[in-house]
Amino acid sequence: MAALVLVRHGQSQWNLENRFTGWIDVPLTQAGRAEAGRAGELIKGERIRFDVAYTSVLVRATETLEIILSALGQNGIPIIRDQALNERHYGELQGLNKDEMRRKFGEAQVKLWRRSYDVAPPGGESLKDTAARTIPFFESRILADLKAGKNALVSAHGNSLRSIVMHLDRLTPDEVIALEIPTGVPIRYEIDPEGKAASKEVLKP
C-alpha cells in the first residue's frame, strides 16, 4: 500500500488577522512557519520516503511544503503545483474581516457562506464548487500515483483538503459541514491498490 499525507498550510498572515483569504497570496506568519516545521517533524517520525509532492500555487502552501521537505531531508523529489488544489475562492469577501462581515450580514449568513456545502459567497465558490475542481485532479493525478505504489505528500488548504477527505472518507454533504482541517496537522492515509483508504491517522505529538 502507498502512503498519502495531507497537510493544511501553517498559519498565514490573514489567518492571524481573521480575514477571508481565498486565492489572495498571503505569506505564513512566524507561527505558521513553526507549525510547518512541527508538521515536518511529525511526518519524519513516520519514516515515509515520498516519491512525489503536490501543492497549490499559493505561497502559504508552497512555503509550508518547502519547510516540511527540508525537515524530512527530501527536497529533491518531484513537486507538482496546480491551482486545482487552491483554497476555495471567497469572491467579494476576500480580504475582508470575518467579524466585520458578521456584523454587516449577520452570524447566520456568514456561517452559511463559510460552512454550508453548496451555498457560495457573492462572486465566490461553495465547497461543492471547490470539490468539483479538486476531486477530479485528485483522482487523475494524486490517486493515480498512489495506485501505482508511490507515496505522496500534499500541502494545500482547509477547503481543498476537506474536499479530498470527504472523498476518501465517503462523507455526505451533511457530514462534511462539521469537518475541520487544522493548520499544520498532518493526516496520514494508507491507500490500497484500488485507490481506497485502508487506514487513517491524524499525526499529533
JOCORQUI-V290245 format. One record per helix or strand of 2 or more residues. SS is the DSSP state (h for helix, s for strand). FROM is the first residue (numbers start at 0). TO is the last residue. Records with the same first field share a line. If there is no record, write none. Layout:
# JOCORQUI-V290245
SS=FROM-TO + FROM-TO
This chain:
# JOCORQUI-V290245
s=1-7 + 51-54 + 77-80 + 151-155 + 186-190 + 196-201
h=12-15 + 29-43 + 58-71 + 82-84 + 90-92 + 97-104 + 106-114 + 126-146 + 157-168 + 172-175
